[in-house]
């Protein structure tokens, strides 16, 4: 395989790992970007998922993860099919 395929695969792997951490390991990712933990539950019995940053990190993380897998996988498969 040519070198550019390895570079794009590495870039896709980095995106996939970053997206996974954004979506599913939010405590460590929040610490890395300098944001506090999600706020404590409200006294009236609210859900702890009411923090808007939680939803932003989930959506953006899954999008990054899928994009990284797709771009790396598609370029590799197209190159192998030649």
Beta strands, then each sheet from edge to edge (+ up, - down):
end
